[in-house]
Amino acid sequence: IASMVFSCINDADIDVRRSLYEHVVVSGGSTMYPGLTTRLEKELRQLYLTHVLKGDMGGIRRLRLNVKDDPNRKHTVFKGAAILGEIMAGQPDFWVSRADWAEDPHRALARMGAALV
């Protein structure tokens, strides 16, 4: 997980990387494992030290890494999807009907502008 987060942050524009390191948020039921956020923070610091600072311990103090884990994060993903669904309820172009999907899923996604990989 840490390597994926690190890679995503470093693939972002250099101007926003600092903010991304300061606002890492974990959510979903799988993040409820004890010690996950502590381990993620520790591994991100190590990756930053190794790949960005090239072992220079002096620069690690300037890294403001913050991994946030809301106590109610188990249901955060569902709540976000529910809010999005409610907001987009009146937007017919946002949805794919079961009939359209059954007929041709590729065309249904293409109609929405999504690329099928």
Residue pairs with C-beta under 8 A, 6 or more apart in sequence:
1 40
1 43
2 39
2 40
2 43
2 44
2 47
3 43
3 47
5 24
5 40
5 44
6 44
6 47
6 48
6 51
8 20
9 17
9 20
9 21
10 17
10 51
10 52
12 20
18 64
21 44
21 48
21 63
21 64
21 65
21 66
22 64
22 65
22 66
23 66
23 68
24 40
24 41
24 44
24 65
24 66
24 67
24 68
25 67
25 68
25 69
25 70
26 36
26 37
26 40
26 67
26 68
26 69
26 73
27 70
27 73
27 76
27 77
28 73
28 74
28 76
28 77
29 74
31 37
31 69
31 73
32 73
32 74
36 69
37 67
37 68
37 69
40 67
41 65
41 67
44 65
44 67
45 60
45 63
45 65
48 60
48 63
48 65
49 55
49 56
49 57
49 59
49 60
52 59
53 59
53 60
70 76
88 94
88 95
93 112
94 112
96 108
96 109
96 111
96 112
97 108
100 107
100 108
100 111
101 108
105 116
106 116
109 115
109 116
110 116
